[in-house]
Amino acid sequence: MPDVAGHIEDTSLSTALSERYLAYAMSTITSRSLPDVRDGLKPVHRRLVYAMQQLRLDPTAGFKKCARVVGDVIGKYHPHGDVAVYEALVRLAQDFAVRYPLVEGQGNFGSVDGDNAAAMRYTEARLTAVAKALLEGIEDDAVDFRPTYDGEDAEPVVLPSAFPNLLANGAAGIAVGMATSIPPHNAGEVCAAAALLVKRPDASLDELLQLMPGPDFPTGGLIVEDPAAIRTAYETGRGGFRIRARWFREEGRFGTWTVVVTEIPYQVQKGRLIEQIAELMEQKKLPLLADVRDESTTDIRLVLEPRSKGVEPEVLMETLFRATQLETRFGLNMNVLASDRTPRVMGLREVLREWLDHRNAVLVRRSRHRLDAVLRRLEILDGFLAVYLNLDEVIRIVREEDEPKPALMAAFSLTELQADAVLNMRLRSLRRLEEIEIRREHDALLRERDELHALLDEQGPGQKLRWRRIGQDLERLRRQFGGGPLGTRRSTLTAPPAAVDISAIAAVEREPITVVLSQKGWIKAVRGHGLDPAAQKFKEGDALRLLIECLSTDRLCLFATDGRSFTLRAGELPRGRGDGQPLRLVVELGNDQDMVSLFVLRNDARALVAASTGRGLVVEMADLVAEKRTGKQVLNLKPGERAVVCAEASGDHVAVLGENRRFLVFPLSQLPVLGRGSGVALLKGPLLDARTFDGKTGLVWHDGAKPRPVADLQTYLGKRGDAGRAAPPWVPRR
């Protein structure tokens, strides 16, 4: 072997970094962050469950200290920190975090308030019936095993997973360049949908959604999402669900009332939620709310007291839904490791199909393992029956022969296995009654052997028999986990609520103001209209970018280059003679993004939005409203694209200008009106600018220009998506 000590090999830094980072990324994706579609577990959770099974912590066994479990996991299977492993164990035991807990805890395992669990030396744990179903058949060669990190032991690559864990418990994780987010579902509904796929493999997504309509969160709540959006999410594997708290009106004395919240959205900490409401009350951003009280015991009970009994409860709750975590959104991104260990975003049908195919593979492996055991036992029983008629000869050979095993094999034509079994037979087994039992067992094993042969017959009815068995298992699972306190649906799916207008209760005095935006992104509001642009003062090196005259009760739309729209309340913008506030602090606008346009929202108007590649669409301004600081995705963009146009869509024609100075005019009716999308082609090639106009009034391309009626633009008139003609000289160059 050559001596490599001190050897130095030259390589470029970029090559070395890319190779090592790629190895790290693949390790993070496949061995840490993404769950396996077959058992729905990440490696740390799989190792936890398997280690607890090896410790015999079955649901009927006693509890053991969590420190013992964590020690076994990090010592044998998972070479990482004990804190991370214990946190994973704790989460598997929290009934408010996991829909179907895999671990039953004894001691303090945290609370929905956000309290941490006790140290692992104080808590105890054992597996639940759900975890037992995940492990069912693991000792029957149901799955492959691989060496552990130190090569001293073996661990399962995947669990047999008789329970649909991926969909029932969901998953969340962030890898390198990808992430996963799967909400929990009702196990009974998942089993019913899977059973339909077993019965009819060509069942449509709509038929599956009739049995499995949506998520089922452990903390309950209301899922207020449009059915069409839910269907699209499950079809593509990407989407989201809006979750609202469950509440009711409780009557008090003398006509007073309060709102009582009994369920909060999934993964919202109750303690942090109350703090958020209290902070907003202190900032006078919840003018209708007088007080909030936490009267929770084991069940959640938040009491919200209105400032006046004349307020409608729906209006009060709408202000809270818009401003607090009483309403959240849970994203759906079914990015999982397929059976071939490659990450892929799957739809609902594909996830169910992968799990069912895994169950079929497990059934085949378990059946083969059982068949081998049956054939081995039959061989031994055949040897017993062969010698029962000649027991005297067997005794003589054992007593007189120096090597009884070869003599037995020669005298009775026995195999080595049969001879060993006869020699190891106890004297009490020589009774007549034992012979009858052996014959009865032999007949039963012959019947089981024939059944297993039929089950494994690929050419005959084997496939049909296996799927029938899987269907029976699904029905058993549905009965076991689909009812009772654990299986009853907790979340309610409802239609999106009707819009509630809360503008009338906004504690903002109606007055004329002018919004001032600088070139470097500083924004403020100044009282009054008719400001002199030249009189505005800014920081050194900054200048005026935009003046917008509006009312303090108006809402502004900021459209960004990443296709998102943000809503700014004019009355909440910083006032005074100062510099204002950076725009990126008002909305969550990334440093690599910029503003395309800023304008006053009008509910009865529409806007034209377009991307740099020449695609665009018309959107109602009401659909541009975004209640969250994170904005709302309106124009879907591909990598390398950016939004370049967002302007009011008035009139009946559209004029577009390409980066190649090609100019095109076409009717506005050729563009679709959508709430969100990628749009259609406006012009061939990259787009520079676009605007709408009335054909009779004429097109004004820039301030001070002469209006050009459509009759004067016949040369440039065409269909959307055309190449256009060379731009006229009155269209200035940028």
C-alpha positions in Angstrom: 0.0 0.0 0.0 1.5 3.4 -1.0 2.4 5.8 1.8 0.1 8.8 1.5 1.3 10.6 4.6 2.1 14.2 3.7 0.6 13.9 0.2 -1.1 17.1 -1.0 -3.4 17.1 -4.0 -4.2 20.4 -5.7 -7.9 21.2 -6.4 -9.9 24.3 -6.9 -11.8 25.7 -3.9 -15.1 25.8 -5.7 -14.8 22.1 -6.7 -13.9 21.0 -3.2 -16.7 23.1 -1.7 -19.4 21.9 -4.2 -18.5 18.3 -3.6 -18.6 18.5 0.1 -21.7 20.6 0.2 -23.5 18.2 -2.1 -22.6 15.3 0.2 -23.9 17.3 3.2 -27.1 18.3 1.3 -27.8 14.7 0.3 -27.2 13.5 3.9 -29.6 16.1 5.3 -32.3 15.3 2.8 -32.2 11.5 3.0 -31.0 10.9 6.6 -32.5 13.7 8.6 -35.2 16.1 7.3 -37.6 14.3 5.0 -39.9 11.5 6.0 -40.2 8.2 4.1 -43.5 7.9 2.3 -43.8 4.3 3.5 -43.8 4.7 7.2 -43.9 8.5 7.5 -40.9 8.6 9.8 -37.6 10.4 9.8 -34.6 8.4 10.9 -34.6 9.8 14.5 -38.2 8.8 15.0 -37.7 5.4 13.4 -34.7 4.7 15.6 -36.6 5.8 18.7 -39.6 3.5 18.0 -37.3 0.6 17.2 -35.1 1.1 20.2 -38.2 1.1 22.5 -39.4 -2.1 20.9 -36.0 -3.7 21.5 -36.4 -2.6 25.2 -39.7 -4.4 25.3 -41.6 -1.2 26.0 -44.9 -2.6 24.5 -48.3 -0.9 25.4 -48.9 -3.7 28.0 -45.4 -3.4 29.5 -44.3 -1.1 32.3 -42.8 2.3 31.8 -39.0 3.0 31.7 -37.1 6.2 32.2 -36.8 8.3 29.1 -33.1 8.7 29.9 -32.7 4.9 29.4 -34.4 5.1 26.0 -32.4 8.1 24.9 -29.2 6.4 26.0 -29.9 3.3 23.9 -30.8 5.4 20.9 -27.7 7.6 20.8 -25.5 4.7 21.9 -26.6 2.1 19.3 -28.5 3.9 16.4 -28.4 7.7 16.3 -25.0 9.3 16.9 -26.4 12.8 17.8 -27.0 14.9 20.9 -29.3 13.6 23.6 -31.2 16.9 23.7 -32.4 16.5 20.1 -33.3 12.9 20.6 -35.3 13.6 23.8 -37.1 16.5 22.1 -38.2 14.1 19.3 -39.3 11.6 21.9 -41.3 14.3 23.8 -43.1 15.4 20.6 -44.1 11.8 19.8 -45.9 11.7 23.2 -47.7 15.1 23.0 -51.3 14.6 22.1 -51.6 18.3 21.1 -48.7 18.0 18.7 -49.2 14.5 17.2 -52.7 13.4 16.1 -51.9 9.7 17.0 -49.1 9.6 19.6 -46.5 6.9 19.1 -45.3 7.2 22.7 -47.2 7.1 25.9 -45.6 9.4 28.5 -45.7 9.4 32.2 -44.7 12.7 33.9 -44.5 16.2 32.6 -44.3 16.2 28.8 -45.1 19.9 28.2 -48.3 21.6 27.5 -50.2 23.5 24.8 -49.2 26.7 26.7 -45.6 26.2 25.4 -44.2 24.8 28.6 -41.2 22.5 28.2 -41.1 18.9 29.3 -39.3 17.8 32.5 -35.8 16.5 32.2 -35.5 13.0 30.8 -34.4 11.6 34.2 -37.8 12.4 35.6 -40.1 11.2 32.8 -41.0 7.7 31.7 -42.3 6.3 28.4 -43.6 3.2 26.5 -45.0 2.6 23.1 -48.7 3.0 22.1 -50.9 0.7 20.1 -50.2 2.9 17.0 -46.5 2.3 17.3 -47.1 -1.4 17.8 -49.0 -1.4 14.4 -46.0 0.4 12.8 -43.7 -2.4 14.0 -46.1 -5.3 13.2 -44.1 -8.0 11.4 -40.6 -6.5 11.9 -39.4 -9.8 13.3 -40.8 -11.7 10.4 -38.3 -10.4 7.8 -40.8 -7.8 6.7 -38.2 -5.1 5.9 -34.5 -4.8 5.1 -32.0 -4.1 7.8 -28.7 -2.2 7.5 -25.7 -1.9 9.8 -25.7 0.8 12.4 -23.2 3.7 12.4 -20.6 1.6 14.3 -21.3 -1.7 12.5 -22.0 -3.5 15.8 -25.8 -3.8 15.4 -28.5 -3.5 12.7 -31.5 -1.2 12.3 -34.5 -1.3 9.9 -34.3 0.8 6.8 -38.1 1.3 7.0 -40.8 0.0 9.4 -43.5 -2.4 8.1 -46.0 0.4 8.8 -49.4 -1.3 9.1 -50.6 2.2 10.2 -50.8 5.1 7.6 -48.5 7.2 9.7 -47.4 9.8 7.1 -50.9 11.1 6.5 -52.3 10.3 9.9 -49.6 12.2 11.9 -48.2 14.4 9.2 -44.6 15.6 9.0 -42.6 18.8 8.9 -38.9 19.4 8.0 -36.5 21.7 6.4 -33.6 20.2 4.3 -31.1 21.8 2.0 -33.0 23.5 -0.9 -36.3 21.7 -0.1 -38.8 21.3 2.8 -41.8 19.2 3.7 -45.1 20.2 5.4 -47.8 17.6 5.7 -50.8 18.2 8.1 -52.3 15.3 10.2 -55.4 13.5 9.0 -58.0 11.2 10.4 -56.7 7.6 10.3 -60.2 6.1 9.8 -60.7 8.4 6.8 -57.2 7.5 5.4 -58.0 3.8 5.7 -61.3 4.2 4.0 -59.7 6.1 1.1 -56.9 3.5 0.9 -59.5 0.7 0.9 -61.2 2.3 -2.0 -57.9 2.3 -3.9 -57.5 -1.4 -3.1 -61.0 -2.1 -4.4 -60.8 0.2 -7.4 -57.2 1.2 -8.3 -58.6 3.7 -10.9 -60.6 5.6 -8.3 -60.5 9.4 -8.9 -59.2 12.0 -6.6 -62.7 13.4 -6.1 -63.9 10.0 -4.9 -61.0 9.8 -2.4 -61.8 13.3 -1.1 -65.4 12.2 -0.4 -64.0 9.7 2.1 -61.0 11.9 3.2 -62.1 15.5 2.9 -59.2 17.2 4.5 -56.8 17.5 7.5 -57.8 16.6 11.1 -55.7 18.5 13.6 -55.1 17.3 17.1 -56.2 20.7 18.5 -59.4 20.8 16.5 -60.4 24.1 15.1 -62.2 25.1 11.9 -60.7 24.6 8.4 -62.1 27.4 6.3 -60.8 26.7 2.8 -62.5 26.6 -0.6 -63.1 23.0 -1.7 -61.6 23.7 -5.1 -58.4 24.9 -3.4 -58.3 21.8 -1.3 -58.7 19.6 -4.3 -55.9 21.4 -6.1 -53.6 21.1 -3.1 -54.1 17.3 -2.9 -53.8 16.9 -6.6 -50.5 18.7 -6.9 -49.1 18.1 -3.4 -48.7 21.8 -2.8 -51.2 24.2 -1.2 -52.4 25.3 2.3 -55.3 25.3 4.7 -56.7 28.2 6.7 -57.4 27.3 10.3 -59.6 29.3 12.7 -60.2 29.0 16.4 -63.6 27.5 17.4 -65.7 29.9 19.5 -69.2 30.6 20.7 -71.1 33.5 22.2 -71.8 33.1 25.9 -74.6 35.3 27.4 -74.1 37.2 30.6 -76.2 39.3 32.9 -78.1 42.4 31.8 -77.7 41.7 28.1 -73.9 41.5 28.2 -72.0 38.7 26.4 -68.5 37.3 26.0 -66.8 35.2 23.3 -65.4 31.9 24.6 -62.7 30.2 22.5 -62.6 26.4 23.0 -60.1 25.3 20.3 -57.1 27.2 18.9 -55.2 26.5 15.6 -52.6 23.8 15.4 -49.1 24.5 16.6 -50.2 27.8 18.3 -48.9 28.2 21.9 -51.8 29.4 24.1 -49.6 31.4 26.3 -47.9 33.2 23.4 -51.4 33.8 21.8 -52.7 35.6 25.0 -49.5 37.7 25.1 -50.0 38.7 21.5 -53.6 39.7 22.1 -52.6 41.7 25.2 -49.8 43.5 23.3 -52.2 44.5 20.5 -54.7 45.8 23.1 -51.9 47.9 24.7 -51.1 49.3 21.2 -54.8 50.1 20.7 -54.9 47.9 17.6 -58.0 45.9 18.9 -60.5 48.8 19.6 -63.4 46.4 20.1 -61.8 44.2 22.7 -61.9 45.2 26.4 -60.3 42.2 28.1 -59.0 38.7 27.6 -59.0 36.0 30.3 -57.5 32.5 30.4 -59.9 30.2 32.2 -58.4 27.0 30.8 -58.1 23.8 32.9 -57.4 20.6 31.0 -59.6 22.0 28.2 -59.0 25.4 26.5 -61.3 28.2 27.5 -60.2 31.8 26.5 -62.8 34.5 27.4 -62.9 37.6 25.2 -64.8 40.5 26.6 -66.1 43.2 24.1 -65.8 46.9 24.9 -69.5 47.4 24.1 -72.4 44.9 24.1 -73.6 46.6 20.9 -70.8 45.1 18.9 -71.5 42.0 16.8 -69.5 39.0 17.9 -68.7 38.2 14.3 -67.1 41.7 13.8 -65.1 41.3 17.0 -63.8 37.9 16.0 -63.0 39.2 12.5 -60.7 41.8 13.9 -59.0 39.2 16.0 -58.7 36.7 13.2 -57.0 39.3 11.0 -54.6 40.5 13.7 -53.7 37.5 15.8 -52.9 33.8 15.7 -56.6 32.9 16.2 -56.3 32.3 12.5 -53.3 30.7 10.9 -52.4 29.0 7.7 -50.9 25.5 7.5 -48.9 24.9 4.3 -49.1 21.6 2.4 -45.9 20.4 0.7 -45.9 16.7 0.3 -42.2 16.4 -0.4 -41.2 13.0 0.8 -38.7 10.2 0.1 -40.1 7.7 -2.3 -39.6 4.0 -2.0 -36.4 4.4 -4.1 -35.1 7.0 -1.6 -35.4 10.0 -4.0 -37.2 13.1 -2.8 -40.3 13.9 -4.7 -43.5 16.0 -4.3 -46.5 13.6 -4.5 -50.2 14.1 -4.7 -52.7 12.3 -2.4 -53.3 9.3 -4.8 -49.5 8.7 -5.2 -48.9 8.8 -1.4 -51.6 6.3 -0.8 -50.4 4.2 -3.7 -46.9 4.1 -2.4 -48.0 3.1 1.1 -50.3 0.3 -0.3 -47.5 -1.0 -2.5 -45.3 -1.1 0.6 -47.9 -3.1 2.5 -48.1 -5.5 -0.4 -44.3 -6.0 -0.4 -44.4 -6.5 3.4 -47.1 -9.1 3.1 -45.1 -11.0 0.4 -42.0 -11.0 2.6 -43.9 -12.0 5.8 -45.6 -14.8 3.8 -42.4 -16.1 2.5 -40.9 -16.0 6.0 -43.8 -17.9 7.4 -43.8 -20.4 4.5 -40.1 -21.2 5.3 -41.0 -21.7 8.9 -44.0 -23.9 8.0 -41.9 -26.1 5.6 -39.2 -26.4 8.2 -41.7 -27.5 10.8 -43.4 -29.9 8.4 -40.1 -31.5 7.7 -39.5 -32.0 11.4 -43.0 -33.5 11.9 -42.5 -35.8 9.0 -39.4 -37.1 10.7 -41.4 -37.6 14.0 -44.2 -39.5 12.2 -41.6 -41.7 10.4 -40.1 -43.0 13.6 -43.2 -43.3 15.7 -44.0 -46.7 14.2 -40.5 -47.9 15.1 -39.8 -46.4 18.4 -38.0 -49.6 19.7 -35.6 -49.4 16.8 -35.0 -45.7 17.5 -34.2 -46.5 21.2 -31.9 -49.4 20.2 -29.9 -47.2 17.8 -29.6 -44.4 20.4 -28.4 -46.9 23.0 -26.1 -49.0 20.9 -24.6 -46.9 18.2 -21.6 -44.7 18.8 -22.8 -42.2 16.1 -26.7 -42.5 16.3 -27.4 -39.6 14.0 -26.0 -41.2 10.7 -27.5 -44.5 11.8 -31.0 -42.9 12.2 -30.7 -41.1 8.8 -29.8 -44.4 7.1 -32.4 -46.5 8.9 -35.4 -44.2 8.3 -34.3 -42.1 5.3 -34.2 -38.9 7.5 -32.7 -35.6 6.7 -30.1 -34.0 9.0 -32.7 -31.7 10.4 -35.1 -34.5 11.1 -32.5 -36.6 12.8 -31.5 -33.7 15.0 -35.1 -33.2 16.0 -35.6 -36.9 16.8 -32.5 -37.0 18.9 -33.6 -33.9 20.8 -37.0 -35.3 21.5 -38.1 -35.6 25.1 -39.1 -39.0 26.5 -42.6 -37.6 27.4 -43.2 -37.0 23.7 -43.3 -40.8 23.1 -46.8 -41.0 24.3 -49.7 -41.9 22.0 -51.4 -38.7 22.8 -48.4 -36.7 21.5 -48.5 -38.6 18.2 -52.2 -37.5 17.8 -51.2 -33.9 18.5 -48.4 -34.1 16.0 -50.7 -35.4 13.3 -53.2 -32.7 14.1 -50.5 -30.0 13.8 -49.2 -31.6 10.6 -52.6 -31.4 9.0 -53.1 -27.7 10.0 -49.6 -26.8 8.7 -50.4 -28.5 5.4 -53.5 -26.4 5.0 -51.5 -23.2 5.9 -48.8 -24.2 3.4 -51.3 -24.4 0.6 -52.8 -21.1 1.5 -49.3 -19.4 1.6 -48.4 -21.0 -1.8 -51.7 -19.6 -3.3 -51.0 -16.2 -1.7 -47.5 -16.0 -3.2 -48.5 -17.4 -6.6 -47.6 -14.5 -9.0 -49.1 -16.4 -12.0 -52.3 -17.4 -10.4 -54.7 -15.6 -8.0 -51.9 -14.5 -5.6 -52.2 -10.8 -6.4 -55.9 -10.8 -5.8 -55.6 -12.8 -2.6 -53.0 -10.4 -1.3 -55.0 -7.3 -2.0 -58.0 -8.9 -0.4 -55.9 -9.6 2.7 -54.7 -5.9 2.7 -58.3 -4.7 2.4 -59.2 -6.8 5.5 -56.3 -5.3 7.4 -57.4 -1.8 6.4 -60.9 -2.5 7.7 -59.4 -3.8 11.0 -57.3 -0.6 11.3 -60.3 1.5 10.6 -62.3 -0.1 13.3 -59.4 0.1 15.8 -58.3 3.7 15.2 -61.2 5.3 13.4 -63.6 5.6 16.4 -63.6 6.4 20.1 -62.0 9.4 21.7 -58.8 9.0 19.7 -60.3 8.4 16.2 -63.3 10.8 16.2 -62.7 13.8 13.8 -61.7 16.9 15.7 -61.4 19.6 13.0 -64.4 20.8 11.2 -64.3 21.6 7.5 -66.5 24.6 6.6 -67.0 26.9 3.6 -65.0 30.1 3.7 -66.8 32.7 5.8 -68.6 35.6 4.3 -66.5 38.8 4.2 -67.1 41.0 7.2 -66.4 44.7 6.7 -64.5 46.1 9.7 -63.4 49.4 8.1 -66.2 51.2 9.9 -64.8 50.3 13.3 -61.2 51.4 12.5 -60.1 54.0 15.1 -58.8 56.3 12.4 -60.0 59.8 11.8 -60.9 60.3 8.1 -58.7 63.1 6.7 -56.8 63.8 3.5 -53.1 62.8 3.6 -50.3 62.4 1.1 -48.0 59.3 1.2 -44.4 60.2 0.5 -42.0 57.5 -0.7 -38.3 58.1 -1.2 -35.9 56.5 -3.7 -34.2 54.5 -0.9 -37.5 53.2 0.4 -38.4 55.5 3.3 -42.2 56.0 3.6 -44.3 58.4 5.6 -47.7 60.2 5.5 -48.1 64.0 5.6 -51.4 65.7 6.3 -53.2 67.4 3.4 -53.0 67.4 -0.4 -51.3 69.5 -3.0 -47.8 69.1 -1.6 -44.9 70.7 -3.5 -42.6 67.8 -4.6 -39.6 70.1 -4.7 -40.2 71.1 -1.1 -39.8 67.6 0.3 -36.6 66.9 2.3 -34.9 63.6 2.6 -31.7 62.1 4.0 -28.4 62.9 2.2 -28.2 61.0 -1.1 -31.9 60.3 -1.1 -34.7 61.8 -3.3 -38.4 61.7 -4.0 -39.7 58.6 -5.7 -43.5 58.9 -5.4 -46.3 61.1 -4.0 -49.8 59.5 -3.5 -52.8 61.6 -2.4 -55.4 59.6 -0.5 -57.5 59.5 2.7 -56.3 58.2 6.1 -58.9 55.4 5.9 -57.7 54.2 2.5 -55.6 51.0 1.9 -52.6 51.0 -0.3 -51.3 48.1 -2.4 -47.6 47.5 -2.8 -46.8 45.1 -5.6 -43.3 43.6 -5.5 -41.0 42.1 -8.1 -41.5 38.6 -6.6 -45.2 38.7 -7.6 -46.5 39.4 -4.1 -49.0 42.1 -3.1 -48.9 43.8 0.3 -51.6 45.9 1.9 -50.7 49.1 3.8 -53.2 51.1 5.9 -52.6 54.7 5.1 -53.7 55.8 8.6 -51.1 53.6 10.2 -48.1 55.0 8.3 -45.6 57.1 10.3 -46.6 60.8 10.4 -44.7 64.0 10.9 -41.8 65.9 9.5 -39.2 63.1 10.0 -37.8 60.7 7.5 -40.5 58.1 8.1 -39.8 54.4 8.3 -38.1 52.0 5.9 -40.6 50.3 3.7 -39.0 46.9 4.4 -39.9 47.2 8.1 -43.6 47.9 7.2 -43.9 44.8 5.1 -41.7 41.6 4.8 -40.0 42.5 1.6 -36.8 40.6 0.9 -33.5 42.5 0.3 -33.3 41.0 -3.2 -36.8 42.3 -4.1 -38.0 45.7 -5.0 -41.3 47.6 -5.4 -43.0 47.6 -8.8 -45.8 50.0 -7.9 -47.7 51.5 -5.0 -51.3 52.7 -5.4 -54.7 53.1 -3.6 -56.9 50.0 -3.6 -60.4 50.4 -5.0 -62.7 47.4 -4.6 -64.6 48.1 -7.8 -61.4 48.3 -10.0 -59.0 45.8 -11.6 -55.3 45.7 -12.1 -53.0 44.4 -14.9 -50.0 42.5 -13.6 -47.2 41.1 -15.9 -43.9 39.3 -15.6 -40.6 40.1 -17.4 -41.1 37.1 -19.7 -44.2 38.7 -21.2 -46.9 36.8 -19.3 -49.7 38.6 -17.6 -53.2 38.6 -16.4 -56.0 40.8 -15.0 -56.8 40.6 -11.3 -59.6 42.2 -9.2 -58.1 44.7 -6.8 -60.1 43.0 -4.0 -57.9 39.9 -4.6 -54.8 42.0 -4.1 -55.7 42.6 -0.4 -53.3 40.8 1.9 -54.0 40.8 5.6 -50.6 39.4 6.7 -47.2 41.3 6.6 -45.9 38.4 4.5 -48.1 39.5 1.6 -50.1 37.4 -0.9 -48.7 35.6 -4.0 -50.7 36.9 -7.0 -48.4 36.4 -10.0 -46.7 33.0 -10.0 -43.1 33.3 -11.3 -40.6 30.8 -12.5 -36.9 31.0 -11.5 -35.2 33.9 -13.1 -38.5 35.8 -13.7 -39.6 39.0 -12.0 -42.8 41.1 -12.0 -42.4 44.4 -14.0 -46.0 45.7 -14.3 -48.9 46.3 -11.9 -51.2 49.1 -13.0 -54.9 49.8 -13.0 -56.8 48.0 -15.8 -59.2 50.5 -17.1 -60.5 51.0 -20.6 -60.8 48.4 -23.4 -57.3 48.0 -24.9 -53.8 47.0 -23.8 -50.5 48.5 -25.1 -47.3 46.5 -24.4 -43.7 47.3 -25.1 -40.9 44.7 -25.3 -37.3 45.1 -24.4 -36.6 44.7 -28.1 -38.6 47.9 -28.8 -41.5 45.9 -30.3 -44.9 47.5 -29.7 -48.3 45.8 -29.7 -51.9 46.8 -29.0 -54.7 44.3 -28.5 -58.2 44.2 -26.8 -58.2 43.9 -23.0 -60.9 41.2 -23.3 -58.2 38.8 -24.5 -56.7 38.7 -21.1 -58.2 36.3 -18.4 -59.4 37.7 -15.0 -57.9 35.5 -12.3 -57.4 35.7 -8.6 -53.9 34.2 -8.9 -51.9 32.5 -11.7 -49.0 32.6 -14.1 -50.9 34.5 -16.8 -50.9 34.2 -20.6 -48.5 35.6 -23.2 -48.9 39.3 -23.8 -46.0 39.7 -26.2 -43.4 37.5 -27.7 -40.1 38.1 -25.9 -39.1 39.9 -22.7 -41.6 42.6 -21.5 -40.5 46.2 -20.6 -43.8 47.9 -19.9 -47.6 47.7 -20.4 -50.7 49.8 -19.7 -54.4 49.9 -20.5 -56.4 52.7 -22.1 -59.8 53.5 -23.5 -59.9 53.3 -27.3 -61.9 56.5 -27.8 -60.1 58.6 -25.2 -56.7 57.4 -26.4 -53.4 56.1 -25.1 -51.2 58.5 -23.0 -47.9 56.7 -22.7 -46.2 59.2 -20.4 -47.2 62.4 -18.6 -47.7 65.3 -20.9 -47.9 63.2 -24.0 -50.6 63.6 -26.6 -53.5 61.0 -26.4 -53.4 58.5 -29.2 -56.9 57.0 -30.0 -57.0 53.4 -31.2 -57.9 54.6 -34.7 -54.4 56.0 -34.9 -52.8 52.7 -33.7 -54.2 50.4 -36.4 -50.6 49.6 -37.5 -49.9 48.1 -34.0 -53.2 46.4 -33.5 -53.1 42.6 -33.3 -53.7 39.6 -31.0 -52.1 39.0 -27.7 -48.9 37.0 -27.9 -48.0 38.5 -31.3 -44.5 39.8 -32.0 -45.7 43.4 -32.5 -44.0 46.1 -34.6 -41.2 48.5 -34.1 -42.2 51.0 -31.5 -43.3 54.5 -32.7 -41.0 57.4 -32.1 -43.3 59.0 -29.4 -42.6 56.0 -27.1 -39.5 57.2 -25.2 -36.5 54.9 -24.6 -35.7 54.1 -21.0 
